[in-house]
Amino acid sequence: MELDRLVAIRNITTKNKEGVLLFEEFDDDIKPIKVLDQVWISVTNVPYALRSFLPLWAVGSVVGATQKVDINHLRLTGEVRILVAVLDVNEIPTQADICVNRSIYRVYFKVEEV
């Protein structure tokens, strides 16, 4: 309560008029410089060795910052869907090469929903 009162007053001059005390509420929250767009992408040609949560999370990281992996959709339909956060939706690649053990596979990305 005292602190709220000092913040409301804001400035207090000292007795000798040598200085001014300034009271402000401290805000330690750092604001982001940009908020990324979230995009659902479908990924095709994914090898079965990668069709689990953590490997698919890594596949999403090829495009952007992975937010979610739709495992339920994968189990129901066999299609891979990943939610990624990206700087620019138009910069999402259409394909990428993924290495599994000693083999390289080409996977394809398609934007479903922004």
Summary of the structure (lengths in Angstrom):
residues: 114
radius of gyration: 25.4
end to end distance: 45.7
largest distance: 78.8
contacts: 267
relative contact order: 0.21
helix: 28%
strand: 38%
